[in-house]
Amino acid sequence: MVKFNGSDYVLASTCIHPMKATSNGLWQKDSPIDFSFPLLVIQILIVLILTRSLAFLLRPLRQPRVIAEIIGGILLGPSALGRNQNYMRHLFPKQSITVLETFADFGLLFFLFMVGLELDLTAIRRVGKQSLAVAVAGMCLPFVAGVGVSFVLRATVAKGTDFGPFLVFMGVAMSITAFPVLARILAERKLLTTDVGQMAMSAAAVNDVTAWILLALAVALSGSNTSPTVAIWVLLCGAAFVVVMFVAVKPLMSYIGNMTPENEQIPEVIICIVLGMTLVAGFCTEIIGIHSIFGAFVFGLVIPKDGTFATSLIEKLEDFISCLLLPLYFVASGLKTNVATISSAQSWGLLVLVIAVACFGKIFGTFLVSQYYTRNVRKSLAIGILMNTKGLVELIVLNIGKDRGVLNDEVFAILVLMALVTTFMTTPLVMALYKPARNIVPYTRRKLANDKSKESLRIMTCVHSIKNVPAMINLTETMRGADKRTLRLYMLHLMELTERSSAILMVQRARRDGRPFWDEGGAARTDQIVVAYETFGPLSKVTVRPMTAISRFDDMHEDICGSAEEKRAAILILPFHKQLRFDGTLESSHPEFRSVNRKVLQNAPCSVGILIDRGVWGSMQIAPSNVDHKAVVLFFGGPDDREALAVGIRMAEHPGVKLHIIRYTADLDIPDVPLAFSTQTTPEGFTVRRSGAASSHYFASLEINPAQERAMDEEAISQARKMVKEPPEAPEGGSPRITSNCSYEEIEITDFQDAVSGVGSSGSYHLILVGRSRRASPLLSVLVSRRHPEYSELGPVGDVLTSSTCTASVLVVQQYDPTSATLPKLNDTSKSDKLEKQEPPTKELSNSRRAVLPSDSPV
């Protein structure tokens, strides 16, 4: 009660009562959202659902996940959903904000520790003059531009702010580059280890460290005590902390890292020590008056980067921190962002000005220096745009400025939108400007049929996991032929590029010039898959080169096809996307690999084989002297069957392989163009022929001489017959004619499915070789005219052999065809069905080609 003008007045005060941690449950009439822990769980779930949904929607635009998280935070705040007071009062009440921000800062603390783990100061010290010059230009010009903009903002929407701290915060906000976000963009675009990517990453690392130093200066200047003496003491204590960390703590962490065995789990006690010291480092800088994240960042820097210690620490932390805790920081930031404060024409003009100055200062400054060194406009612009990436690091700077009272609501909203726009524009502009060129050496040995090359045979095998390795090695052993010295084997381990930070470190080790490469001395040699292949090499006297392709599934085929062409492979072997179960059926381990296989079949620079492994060779590698395999080739005719036959003949040269060749014939009057075909025409005017009105099989059709095709089939069979030596006394009937390692017979077929599945279920063979039959023979076209395939990428014969009754492994072969890349493709089957009723005139292509194939049966 107070007296005013002789009267007594009671002053009402509003207190925010703290929330209890847990409720007694609904049965006790307690609402969960009135208690801090259940409410925090609900908030986390809302954040995860919204940000992951936005990330999924933005995936076609190739945007990093941080964009979805920034937008999600803004939508949950007062800019959108927060306009509803009931929503804010129940889901994000003021009492819960402290708990939310505490968890968000806890996640941010360990995230900055992981950022420090990713930065290698030794590599930064080795940065060349080019990268250092790019870093300096990319820091100085935008910093000066940011200081210039700060004068405009202080004269309009930021009146009354402290002059010194505001200038420094604006300069840092304009000049900073988000190192983690940049690394993610470069990895997804396969630019991380190109000239452009390496220069951008090196410059960004220098930029990042410099920005944190400047931010520490800004934080010291923006304390509640404006005395210069206090700011100086804060800076001196911060410098002393850094010295202690590098002089005393770094040797200790090197000793701990050396104690950790290679390729083994880090002991729990070491994990506890590291996590505890991260918290202590953050606590020390908090006491000094800088911010807890600086201590965690510096501690991450002093962790040794040699070996796998740093990577193992990141793998331990990244899922929990990046997926669960870090998104809360974006919500805490979004709750402070009110886009509605940018309401006047002046404010929107200032937003455009800030974005323009930020882009101009960063891109132009970097472009000038890059152009001086590279003399390439596209490369220089790409480096400038990449260096303009903001993201999470920008939000950290802005939130610290907001919490310290340096930035008001309107300036904060303007700078958050600036960070969002500059990061959003990075990926599309870089994709439009720059794509690394591949210097491919032309070569001719791209298939095995009619192969007369004297060059060494080069085979590339792809594996998804250690489960694929024994089958691939044993298959390669059988394919090496008579001359062991001329086989080169390239192993490509296919791995998905995830959102994890450790994936970036793996990409850096597994790529060179943007492509997979073989690291003779790197950490990848300790991988089980690499060890298995390198053991096979000396044992079988085969040159082995292991590689790793870390890509997103939607463009993994580019790595596979590019590597096959770069290594001049004659045949590329892929594992089927399904693996054998105990009951004999096939289960899908990674459905996305099916799409990868289809794209490889469409774009392969050589012949392709898809291996359905049923484990008939066992789960172990077989020594060359112990090989005892029985293989059979099912021959219907056509180029793919001829390629399968060529693979089989090469296998028959191995002393441990017995090959049987079955040629199917039919006592039918089959026209050159079977009547079972239905003719369709695409909107572009290309002809598509479908094998039967009720079938889903499509076959490519070229205007070639049918008699010439039959002659090529006969020539291939005659080459196979040469391997069959006539025994002294032929069996009754004269068929089959048996030799020591190769036999041949002709079978008149009446029922396609029974004939093929009978071979698969007979148990007489370890491996069945079939052609994919893209350009099937007239016989096969009629036989499968009423079949609906489940796996069109395997062709009609391979599709039958996926049945659980088949006990043999199957290799489906597609012959390299240089004309297939130019053939038009239908996007989906449903469109083709609609075209079935139309029969406009056929549009002829060059070289008398006709169209052919939907995307699910790729050419």
Residue, then its C-alpha position, 0 to 999 in steps of 0.5 A: m500500500v502506498k500513499f499518492n495525493g493523500s489517498d491509499y493505493v494497493l499495487a497489484s503484482t503479477c507473479i509467475h508461479p513455477m510449475k511442478a515437475t510431474s502430475n498425479g495423472l488424469w484420474q487425480k484430475d491433474s491436467p498433464i499440460d499444467f506440469s513441466f515434464p509432461l508439457l516438455v514431452i508434448q512440446i518436443l513431440i510437436v517440434l519433431i513432427l512439424t520439423r520432420s514434416l517440413a524437412f520431408l516437404l522441402r526435400p525435393l528442393r534439396q534444402p538442408r534440414v536447418i531450413a525446415e527447423i528455422i521455419g518450424g520454429i517461426l511457425l510455432g512462435p508469435s509469427a503464426l500459431g502463437r497469434n492464438q492466445n489459447y495455443m500459447r497459454h496451454l502449449f507454450p505458457k510463460q512458466s514453461i519457457t525457462v525449462l524449454e530454453t534450459f534443455a535447448d541450451f543444453g543441446l546447443l552446448f553439446f552441439l557446439f562441442m561436436v562442431g569443435l570435434e569436426l574442425d581440425l586446427t591442424a588442417i586449418r593451419r595448412v590452409g593455403k594462400q588461396s583459402l586464407a585470402v578467400a576467408v579474409a575477403g569473405m569476412c572483412l567486406p561483409f563485416v564492414a557492410g554490416v557495420g554500415v547497415s548498423f548505422v541505418l538501423r540505429a537511425t530507424v528501428a534500433k534507436g537507443t541501442d548501445f553503439g559498440p556492441f550493436l556494431v560488432f553484433m551486426g558485423v558478425a551476423m553479416s560475415i559469419t558462415a555456418f560451417p556445419v550447414l555448408a558441409r552438409i550442402l557440399a556433401e549432398r551435392k558431391l562437392l565436398t572434396t572438389d576444388v570448389g568444396q575444399m576451398a569453401m570448407s577451408a575458408a569457412a573453417v577459418n571464418d568460423v573460428t574468427a567469428w567465434i572470437l569476434l562474438a566473444l568480444a561482442v558478448a564481453l562488450s554487451g554485459s550489464n556492466t558497461s565499464p571498459t575495465v570489466a570488458i577487458w577482464v572478461l577478454l583476458c580471462g577468456a584468453a587465459f581459458v583458451v591458453v589453459m585448454f591448449v597447453a594443459v587439457k589438449p595433451l591430456m585428451s591426446y593421452i586419453g585418445n591414444m588409450t582408446p583401442e582402434n575399432e573398438q567401443i570407447p570405454e564408458v569411463i572415457i565417455c563420462i570423462v569427456l562429457g563431464m569435461t564438456l560441462v566443466a568447460g562450458f561452466c568456466t566460460e559461463i563464470i567468465g561472462i562469455h557464454s557456456i557454448f564457447g567453452a564446449f566449442v574450445f574443448g571440442l577443438v582440443i580433442p585429437k582428430d587423428g584416428t577414430f576417437a573424435t568420430s566415435l564421440i560424435e557417433k555417440l552424441e549426434d542422434f540424441i543431440s541433433c534429433l531430440l534436443l537441438p530442434l528445441y533451440f529453433v523453437a526457443s528462437g522462434l518464440k522470440t521471432n515475431v515477423a509481425t513487427i516488420s509491418s511498415a514499408q520502411s521495415w520491409g525496405l530495411l529487410v530487403l536492404v539487409i538481405a542485399v547487403a549481406c549477399f553482396g558483401k559476402i558473395f562479391g568479396t569472395f568472388l573477387v579473390s576467388q576469380y583472381y586465383t581460379r580465373n573461372v567465373r562459375k567456380s568463383l560465384a559458386i564459392g561466394i554463394l557457398m560462403n553466404t550460408k548462414g543457418l544455425v550459427e547465425l541463429i546462435v549469434l542473433n539469440i545471444g544478441k537478443d538475450r543481451g538486449v543488443l537486438n530489439d524484436e524488429v531487428f531480430a526478426i529482420l536478421v532471422l529472415m535474412a539468415l533464412v533467405t540466404t541459406f535457402m538460396t544456396t543450394p539451387l544457385v550452386m546447382a545451377l552454376y556449378k557441377p564438377a566435370r568428370n575427365i573420363v578416359p574413353y574405353t571400348r571394353r564395356k561388355l563381355a559378348n564378342d569381347k576380343s580386347k587384350e586389356s585387363l578385365r575390370i569388374m566392379t561389384c557393389v555391396h550394401s553390407i558385410k552380408n553381400v561380401p561372400a557372394m560377391i567375392n565367390l562370384t568374382e572368383t568364378m568370373r576371372g577366367a583362365d588368365k588370373r593376372t588380367l583381372r582388376l576388381y573394384m569394390l564399391h561400398l554403398m552407404e546412405l548419406t544421412e543427416r549425421s555429422s559423422a557422415i560428413l567426416m566419412v565423406q571427406r575420407a571416402r571421396r576425392d575430387g567429388r568421387p569415391f576413391w581408394d585410400e591406401g592408408g586411410a582409416a577405411r582400411t579397418d572396415q570389415i568389408v575392405v579387409a575381406y576384399e583385401t584378403f581375397g586379392p592376394l589369395s586369388k592373385v587379383t588386384v583389388r581396389p575398395m571404395t566407398a560411395i556415400s550418397r543420398f539414395d536419389d542420386m546414388h546411381e550417379d556415383i555407381c555409374g560414374s565410378a564404373e566409367e572412371k574405372r573402365a569396368a566391363i561389367l558392373i554387379l549389383p546385389f538384389h535389394k532383397q536378401l534370403r530369409f530362413d524360410g527361403t523367401l526374400e525380404s527387403s533390407h533397404p527398399e530404396f536400393r531397388s530404385v538405385n538398381r533401376k536407375v543404374l540399369q538405365n544409365a550404366p556405362c557397361s554391362v550390368g548384373i543383378l545378383i540374387d544371393r540365396g547363400v548356396w555358396g555359404s556365408m564364407q569366402i571359398a579358397p580358389s582351390n576349393v571352388d566347386h560350382k555348378a552353373v547353368v545358362l538359360f538361353f532364349g535369344g537376344p542381346d542380354d541372353r548373349e551377354a549372360l552366355a558370355v559370362g557363363i563361358r568365361m566362368a567355364e574357363h575356371p577349373g572349379v566351375k561346371l557349366h550347363i547351357i540350355r537353349y530353349t526352342a518352340d515348335l511354333d510359327i512365331p512372326d518376327v514381330p509377334l502378334a501378341f504385341s499391342t502398339q502404343t504411342t507416347p505424346e512425343g510420337f514414339t512407338v511403344r510395344r507391349s507384350g500382350a494386352a494383359s501384361s506389364h512387360y515392356f520390351a525395347s524394339l529396334e528397327i533391325n533385321p530379325a534375320q541378323e538377330r537370329a544370326m547373332d544368336e546362332e553365332a553365340i551358341s556356336q561359340a559355346r558349342k566349341m567348348v563342348k568336346e564330343p565324348p567317344e560314345a555319345p549317350e542315346g539320343g545324342s543330347p545332352r553332350i557332356t564334357s568335363n566342365c561344359s555341357y549343352e542341350e536344347i529343350e523344346i518349351t511348352d510352358f514358360q513358367d514351369a520350364v524356368s521354375g523347374v530349373g530353379s527348384s531342381g537343386s542341381y545348380h549353384l548359380i543360374l545365369v539369365g538375360r534381362s531380355r530388354r530386347a527379347s527374342p520373338l519366342l520369349s515375347v510370346l511366352v510371357s505375353r500374359r505374365h505380370p512381373e513383380y520385379s520388372e528390373l529382372g526381366p521375365v526370366g529373372d522375375v520367375l526365379t525370385s520364387s521361394t521354390c528356387t534354391a539357386s542364386v541368380l545372376v540377371v545380366q543386361q548387355y551394354d547398349p550405347t543407344s539405350a541412353t537416347l531412347p525416350k522413357l515413359n514415366d509411369t505405367s498408367k499413362s501407357d495404359k491410357l495410350e493403348k487405345q491410340e495408334p497414331p503413325t510411328k515417329e521414326l528416330s535416327n538410326s531407325r530406332r523406335a521408342v521403348l520402355p517405361s521407367d519401371s522397366p528401364v532401357 
